[in-house]
Amino acid sequence: MSYRKLKVLSVILLLTIFSGKVFALEEYVNEIYKQIDACFTSKDEAKLNDVLSKNTKDKYYYLIENYTQKRIRRLIVNNDYSFAMDATLALIENNLDNEEAVEMYSVISDAYEIQRKHEAELEHQRQLELARIEMEKEKQRGNVEKEYVPATMTSSGAVYVTGKETKLTSYNWKAALGMIDLLHLYDKQGDISSIHYGVSLDFRYEYTMENKMVIGTDVFAGFQFLGFADEEKLVPLIGDIDLALKASIPQISNKLFFRIGFDTLIAGKSKTAQNTEGVVGTMYSPTIGLKMERLPLGNVKLDLGVDWLAGHLFEKDVKVAAAASMNLEIPFAELEKVKLNFNIGVRDKFFLKNEGLENRASVIMAIGVENVIR
């Protein structure tokens, strides 16, 4: 073998040995790098300290330190100062001569302190803003409690109105003047069937007690003073004065009212007509009844009522006495505080007597005015 061939083989052998060591070193260091990566991913200071302490005697420890410091710098870029300080402290504890790590720890500590102060200031400002918002809410809640109160209850909760509106919605009133009040008097015993013309006045008032109960009163007065009949069958004056107290329980129905009151019925008799003797004269009667108010029919409101007239118990010729009423309210104008409506009503008084029956049915056309309900 020539010298030249021997030289080439020696070089190849040396390169093979050197490359094998390099590959072995790379695999060994990469394994440690992976362990360090895992420590930084989980931010486990104890595990990182353990990895470093196991390799402090290694002649390639400087590579491990450099890689660890590289990972720390990445934390600093991401403003993750807390674990950066822990990792740097682990480097220092395992190599007190690492001046770069000591300097890095000082820089990180200063940056971390600045960050903490900044975050504390932001948190302080956030708390102040939350306190301001809460104070504003309390102020608004106080204003709401002063200015708004529950007006009514619905299936979805309370409906609130302002104090100004509360004055309107806590009570309700209506007055109706009947310019036309036509009454038909029928008495079977006296064979009377006559028409009488008059006027009437109807008034109601209702007050809501803390949204738990509605109490009120109904007042009606009607007089028929003009008759259209033969003089022999004429009843000179017919009148009806009805006063009742009423109450409604919203838990049952806010439209159903229980009524108790007193009714005065007047019927003048003709001195010249003998067949008017059977007509029930003046009768004073306690009343008990029910009334449905403001039943909606589109824009029209319907009232229905029935009463039992207990005064028949004191009339020897009357077995049963009862009253019924119906009214249609048709709005046609609304102002700021009141609204106007046209009313068509029917009122009826029925007397079942020992000898036949007597009925007084009247048709009333009235102009009504009532307060505005918001």
C-alpha positions in Angstrom: 0.0 0.0 0.0 1.3 3.3 -1.0 1.8 6.2 1.4 -0.8 8.2 -0.4 -3.5 5.6 0.0 -2.6 5.2 3.7 -3.0 8.9 4.2 -6.5 8.9 2.5 -7.7 6.0 4.7 -6.5 7.8 7.9 -8.4 10.9 7.0 -11.6 9.0 6.3 -11.2 7.1 9.6 -10.8 10.4 11.5 -13.8 11.9 9.8 -15.9 8.9 10.6 -14.9 8.9 14.3 -15.5 12.7 14.6 -18.8 12.7 12.9 -20.0 9.8 15.1 -19.1 11.8 18.2 -20.9 14.9 16.8 -24.0 12.9 16.1 -23.9 11.4 19.5 -23.4 14.8 21.2 -26.3 16.3 19.2 -28.7 13.5 20.2 -27.6 13.7 23.8 -28.0 17.5 24.0 -31.3 17.5 22.1 -32.8 15.1 24.7 -31.9 17.6 27.4 -33.3 20.4 25.4 -36.6 18.6 25.1 -36.6 18.2 28.9 -36.0 22.0 29.3 -38.8 22.7 26.8 -41.2 20.6 28.8 -40.3 22.5 32.0 -41.0 25.9 30.3 -44.3 24.6 28.8 -45.5 23.5 32.2 -43.7 26.3 34.0 -42.4 23.9 36.5 -39.5 25.5 38.3 -38.7 22.5 40.4 -38.4 20.2 37.4 -36.2 22.8 35.6 -33.9 23.0 38.6 -33.7 19.3 38.7 -32.7 19.0 35.0 -30.0 21.7 35.5 -28.6 20.2 38.7 -28.2 16.8 37.1 -26.1 18.2 34.3 -23.9 20.8 36.1 -20.8 18.6 36.0 -21.3 17.9 32.3 -18.6 19.5 30.1 -21.4 20.6 27.8 -23.3 22.3 30.5 -22.7 25.7 28.9 -24.8 24.6 26.0 -27.6 23.7 28.4 -27.3 27.1 30.1 -27.3 28.9 26.8 -30.4 27.2 25.6 -32.2 27.9 28.9 -31.3 31.6 28.7 -32.6 31.6 25.1 -36.0 30.3 26.4 -35.9 32.9 29.2 -35.4 35.7 26.7 -38.4 34.5 24.8 -40.5 34.8 28.0 -39.3 38.3 28.4 -40.4 39.2 24.9 -43.8 37.8 25.8 -43.9 39.8 29.1 -44.0 36.6 31.1 -41.8 37.9 33.9 -42.9 35.7 36.7 -41.6 32.4 35.3 -38.7 34.1 33.6 -37.5 35.2 37.1 -38.0 31.6 38.5 -36.0 30.1 35.6 -33.2 32.6 35.9 -33.0 32.0 39.6 -32.7 28.2 38.8 -29.7 29.0 36.6 -28.0 31.1 39.3 -28.6 28.5 41.9 -26.8 25.9 39.8 -24.0 28.2 38.6 -23.2 31.2 40.8 -20.5 32.3 38.3 -23.1 32.8 35.6 -22.8 36.6 35.5 -25.1 36.9 32.5 -27.9 35.1 34.5 -27.4 37.4 37.5 -27.6 40.5 35.3 -30.6 39.1 33.5 -32.4 38.4 36.9 -31.8 42.1 37.9 -33.3 43.4 34.6 -36.3 41.0 34.8 -36.9 41.9 38.4 -37.1 45.6 37.5 -39.3 45.0 34.5 -41.6 42.7 36.6 -41.9 45.4 39.3 -42.9 48.0 36.7 -45.4 45.6 35.2 -47.0 44.8 38.6 -47.4 48.5 39.4 -49.0 49.1 36.0 -51.3 46.2 36.5 -52.2 47.4 40.0 -53.0 50.8 38.6 -55.2 49.3 35.9 -57.0 47.2 38.5 -57.4 50.3 40.7 -58.9 52.2 37.8 -61.2 49.3 37.0 -62.4 49.1 40.6 -63.0 52.9 40.6 -65.0 52.6 37.4 -67.1 49.7 38.8 -67.8 51.7 41.9 -68.8 54.7 39.8 -71.2 52.5 37.7 -72.7 51.0 40.9 -73.2 54.5 42.4 -74.9 55.6 39.2 -77.1 52.5 39.3 -78.1 53.2 42.9 -78.8 56.8 42.0 -81.0 55.8 39.1 -82.7 53.2 41.2 -83.4 55.8 43.8 -84.9 58.1 41.2 -87.0 55.3 39.8 -88.3 54.5 43.2 -89.2 58.1 43.7 -90.6 58.8 40.3 -92.0 55.4 39.3 -94.3 53.0 41.0 -96.0 49.8 39.9 -99.3 50.6 38.3 -100.5 47.2 37.5 -99.4 43.5 37.3 -99.3 41.5 34.1 -98.3 37.9 33.4 -94.7 39.1 32.7 -94.4 41.3 35.8 -95.1 44.8 37.0 -95.9 47.8 34.7 -94.3 51.0 36.1 -95.5 54.5 35.6 -94.2 57.9 36.6 -95.3 59.7 39.7 -97.3 62.2 37.5 -99.1 59.3 35.8 -99.6 57.5 39.2 -101.9 60.3 40.2 -103.9 59.4 37.2 -103.7 55.7 37.3 -104.3 55.3 41.1 -107.8 56.5 40.6 -110.3 56.5 37.8 -113.5 58.4 37.4 -116.1 58.8 34.8 -119.2 61.0 34.5 -121.9 60.6 31.8 -124.8 62.9 31.1 -127.7 61.1 29.5 -129.4 63.7 27.2 -131.8 61.0 26.0 -133.3 58.6 28.5 -136.3 56.7 27.0 -138.1 54.4 29.4 -140.6 51.8 28.5 -143.0 51.0 31.3 -144.8 47.7 31.0 -147.3 46.5 33.6 -149.3 43.4 32.8 -151.8 43.8 35.6 -152.8 47.4 34.6 -152.4 46.7 30.9 -149.9 49.6 30.7 -147.3 50.0 27.9 -146.0 53.6 27.8 -143.0 55.5 26.7 -141.4 58.2 29.0 -138.7 60.7 28.2 -136.1 62.1 30.7 -132.5 62.6 31.5 -129.9 60.9 33.6 -126.6 61.2 35.3 -124.1 58.4 35.8 -120.9 58.7 37.8 -118.3 56.2 38.9 -115.1 56.5 40.9 -112.5 53.8 41.5 -109.3 53.8 43.6 -106.5 51.2 43.5 -105.1 50.3 46.9 -101.4 49.4 46.5 -102.4 47.3 43.5 -104.1 44.7 45.7 -107.7 45.8 45.7 -109.8 48.3 43.8 -112.6 50.0 45.6 -115.1 52.5 44.3 -118.6 53.7 44.0 -121.3 53.9 41.4 -123.9 56.6 41.4 -126.9 56.8 39.0 -129.9 59.1 38.9 -132.4 59.1 36.2 -135.9 60.7 35.9 -138.5 60.4 33.2 -140.8 63.3 33.5 -142.5 63.3 30.1 -144.9 60.6 29.0 -146.2 59.6 25.6 -149.4 57.7 26.4 -153.1 58.0 27.0 -153.9 60.0 30.1 -155.7 56.9 31.5 -152.5 54.9 31.5 -150.1 57.7 32.3 -147.7 57.4 35.2 -146.6 61.0 35.8 -143.1 60.6 37.1 -140.7 57.7 37.1 -137.3 57.9 38.8 -134.4 55.7 39.8 -131.6 56.7 42.2 -128.9 54.0 42.7 -125.9 54.3 45.0 -123.5 51.3 45.3 -120.1 50.6 46.8 -118.0 48.2 44.9 -114.7 46.3 45.1 -112.5 44.3 42.8 -109.8 41.8 43.6 -107.2 41.8 40.8 -106.1 38.2 41.8 -109.5 37.1 40.8 -110.2 39.6 38.0 -109.5 43.3 37.6 -112.8 43.6 35.6 -115.2 41.9 38.0 -116.7 44.1 40.8 -118.8 43.0 43.7 -121.5 45.6 44.5 -123.5 46.5 47.6 -125.7 49.5 47.8 -129.1 51.1 48.0 -131.7 51.9 45.3 -134.6 54.2 45.4 -137.4 53.6 42.9 -140.0 56.1 42.2 -143.2 55.8 40.2 -145.9 58.4 40.5 -149.5 57.3 40.0 -152.2 59.1 38.1 -155.1 60.1 40.2 -157.4 59.9 37.2 -156.2 56.5 35.9 -157.4 53.6 38.0 -155.2 51.1 36.1 -152.0 52.6 37.5 -152.8 51.4 41.0 -150.9 48.1 40.4 -147.7 49.9 39.4 -145.0 49.6 42.1 -144.8 53.0 43.8 -141.8 54.3 45.7 -139.6 51.5 46.9 -136.4 51.7 49.0 -134.2 48.7 48.4 -130.8 47.4 49.5 -129.0 45.9 46.5 -126.4 43.2 46.0 -124.8 42.5 42.7 -122.0 41.9 40.3 -120.6 44.1 37.5 -118.1 43.5 34.7 -116.5 46.8 33.6 -114.5 47.8 30.6 -114.6 44.5 28.7 -112.7 45.2 25.5 -114.5 45.0 22.1 -111.8 46.6 20.0 -111.8 50.3 20.8 -115.3 49.9 22.4 -115.6 49.1 26.1 -118.6 47.1 27.4 -120.1 47.2 31.0 -122.5 44.5 32.2 -124.2 44.4 35.6 -126.9 42.6 37.6 -128.4 43.4 41.0 -130.8 41.7 43.4 -133.2 44.2 44.9 -133.9 43.1 48.4 -136.6 45.7 48.9 -139.2 43.3 47.4 -139.1 41.5 50.7 -141.0 44.4 52.1 -143.5 44.7 49.3 -146.5 42.4 49.8 -147.4 42.3 46.1 -143.8 41.7 44.7 -142.2 38.3 44.8 -138.9 39.0 43.1 -137.2 42.3 42.0 -134.0 42.5 40.0 -132.0 45.0 37.9 -129.7 44.7 35.0 -127.6 47.2 33.1 -125.4 47.3 30.0 -123.4 50.1 28.5 -121.2 50.5 25.4 -118.5 53.2 25.6 -117.3 54.5 22.3 -114.4 56.9 22.5 -114.2 59.8 20.1 -111.7 62.4 21.5 -108.8 62.4 24.0 -107.2 65.5 25.5 -104.2 65.7 27.8 -106.0 64.8 31.0 -109.5 63.7 30.0 -111.1 61.8 27.1 -114.6 62.0 25.7 -116.8 59.1 24.7 -120.3 58.4 23.5 -122.4 55.9 25.5 -125.3 53.8 24.6 -126.8 52.0 27.6 -129.7 49.9 28.7 -131.1 49.7 32.2 -133.8 47.4 33.3 -135.9 47.0 36.5 -137.9 43.8 36.7 -140.7 43.0 39.2 -142.4 39.6 39.4 -145.7 40.3 41.2 -148.5 38.2 42.5 -150.5 39.4 39.6 -148.3 39.3 36.5 -145.1 41.3 36.1 -143.9 44.8 35.7 -140.8 45.9 33.7 -139.1 49.3 33.4 -136.5 49.2 30.5 -134.8 52.4 29.5 -132.4 53.2 26.6 -129.9 55.9 27.4 -127.7 57.9 25.1 -125.1 59.9 27.0 -121.9 61.9 26.5 -119.2 60.8 28.9 -116.0 62.3 30.2 -113.3 60.4 32.2 -109.7 60.9 33.2 -106.9 59.6 31.0 -105.3 56.3 32.2 -101.7 55.9 31.2 
